[in-house]
Amino acid sequence: MASTKQPKSPMSAEHKAALAEGRTEGRVVREYLEAIRSNKGKPGRKRTPASVALRLTAIEAELATASPVRELELVQERIDLEQELVSMQNKVDPTTLEAKFAEVAAAYSRRKGISYNAWRAVGVDAAVLKKAGVSRAQ
């Protein structure tokens, strides 16, 4: 028995617009949350580009007299520090994304069922949520 496929009904312009809006909102929310996470920091002493550069210089000096195993460890540390330096220079400031986030957060919250407390738990500032129109009552 052959199955007969029904022809797909074309999407309406409204449906296409709603999908595009959802993708845009999702992208804005993701970028903002990623920026918050990357700027959260880690416990302990904060590194600066200058302190990383200083350590890179020390590694180069130590490499000249290092044993083969120590050389391997130093080369890996140098690679890690160079990547950290690049990420420090490319860090996104969440305040630049805040205005776009505030425009879409309320609609995104309603559509996805995201509560005020969930936003706060992932690090979104209360003032940003107020600006976005997301209240505790949601």
N, C-alpha and C positions, 0 to 999 in steps of 0.2 A: 504494500500500500504506500503510495507516494504521498508525502505530506505537501500540502499546498501552502505556500507562504503568502501571507497577506502583504500587499504593498505597504511600505512604510508611509505614514502620513507625514507630510512636510511640517516642520516646526513653524509655528506662527512667529511673526516678528516680535510679539510680546514675549514669547518664550525665549527666543534668542537673546533679547535685551535683558531678560531676567538672569539668564545664565552668564552673560557678560558682566552684569553688575555683581553677581555673586563671586565671580573670579576676581574682579577688581577689589572688592571688599576683602576677600580672603588674602590677596597679595599684600594689601596695605596692613592688615592686622599681623600677618606673618612677619613682614619687614620690621614693624614696630616692636613686636615681641622679641625678635632676634636681636635688635639693637639694645633692648633692655637687658637681655641675657648677657650679651657680650660686654656691656659696661658695668655689670654687677660687680665684677672684681673677685678676687680670691682672697682668702685669709692670709695674713702675714704682711710683710713689708712689700710695698708697691714698687715695681720696677719702672724705671724711666728709660727712654731711649738712650740717655747718657750712661746710665748704669749698665745697660746691655752692651753698649759699645765698649765700655771699660772692660767688661768681662771678656768680650771678644778679643781685645788686645792682649789680655792676660793669657788667654788660651793660645794665641799665636806664639807668645814667648815660651810657654810651657811645652809646646809641641816639639821644639828643637831638641829637648833632652828627654822626652818621654819614652817609656818602654813601649813595645808594640801594643800591649793591651791597654795601657793608659792612653796611647795615641788614638786608639779606636774610640775610647770613651770621650776624649776631648773633641774628636771630629764630630761625633754624634751631638755633643753639647753645642758645638758651633752651629751645626745645622739647625738644631732646635732654637737657638738664640736668634739666628738670622730669620727664621720663620716668625718668631715672636716680634722681632723688630718690624717686619713687614706688616703684621697684623696691627701693631700699634699705630702705624702710619695710615692704615686703611680703616681705622675704627669709625663707625658711623655714630653720630651724635643723635640720641633718640629725640631731642627737641626739634630736630629738623623734620622728623617724621610725625611728630605729635599732632600737628594741625590736620594732616590727612587722616590720621587715626581717629581724631575727634569727630571728623565728618561721617565716618562709617561705623563707628563702634556701636552706637545704639541700634541701628538697623541689623548689624551683624549679630548682636546679642539677641534680639528678638527672633531672628531667623534661625539661629543655632541653639537657642535656649541657654545662653551663657548668663550666669548670674553676676551680680556686682562682686560677691565674695570670691568667685572664681577668678575674675580679673585681678582682684587685689592679691590673691594667693600666688599669681604668677608674676607679680611685681609692678602692675600698672598703678601709678600714683592716683590717690583719691581725687586730687584736683583735676587731673586729666579726665577721669571718668565723669566728674561733674560737668566739665566743659563739653564732654561728648553727649551728655544727657542720659547717662546710665546711672540710675539711682539704686539705693539699697533695697527699695521695694520690688525691684525686678527679680 
